[in-house]
Amino acid sequence: MIDDILSNPYNIAGALILPCFVAYLVWRNNYKTCHATTSAAFRAAFADAFLRLTASGEATSIIIFQNHNGHLAAIIAFRPYVAWYRRRSFESAANEYSLQANIQQAKGPLEALAFDFTSEAQSQRAALLASIKKLLNHASAT
């Protein structure tokens, strides 16, 4: 009986491939679970700032000052879960966000309150929101 099993090359190939396939399925299930959890945490880290930037009249620099460290921590924590083919795009979006956030943090609180109503400030706020949206696109809900 063992001779019959070993003599058939399909049985040997199946015996070698099946454990690899099962290991891949287990890995994929764990990866998807971890990715969904980290995606939710990543989106949640930006939720407060995103809502305040879109809905409130608060100074942009104050919002960013209060949230920037949490955003950087979320970017670092989420980076390993970005698919390899999207890493360059994610890094570009993260750098763009950091640039926009640093522009906002360069203003002091008093300057921010006076500056936020100018057209330049509105365009900077729109650029900051666009960079946050690009980052959040990498954390899909699926």
LINVENWO-V549236 format. One record per pair of residues at least 6 apart in sequence whose C-alpha atoms are under 8 Angstrom apart, sorted by the first residue. I is the first residue (numbers start at 0). J is the second residue. If there is no record, write none. Layout:
# LINVENWO-V549236
I_J, I_J
This chain:
# LINVENWO-V549236
4_10, 4_11, 5_11, 34_80, 35_140, 35_141, 37_76, 37_77, 37_80, 38_77, 38_138, 38_139, 38_140, 39_138, 39_140, 40_73, 41_73, 41_74, 41_77, 41_135, 41_138, 42_135, 42_138, 44_69, 44_70, 44_73, 45_70, 45_131, 48_62, 48_63, 48_66, 49_128, 49_131, 51_57, 51_62, 52_59, 52_62, 52_124, 52_128, 53_128, 58_111, 58_112, 58_115, 59_103, 59_111, 59_115, 59_124, 60_100, 60_103, 60_104, 60_106, 60_107, 60_108, 60_111, 61_104, 61_108, 61_111, 63_100, 63_103, 63_104, 64_104, 67_100, 74_93, 78_86, 78_89, 81_89, 81_137, 85_137, 89_134, 89_137, 92_130, 92_131, 92_133, 92_134, 93_130, 93_134, 95_130, 96_127, 96_130, 96_131, 96_134, 99_123, 99_126, 99_127, 99_130, 100_127, 114_120, 115_121
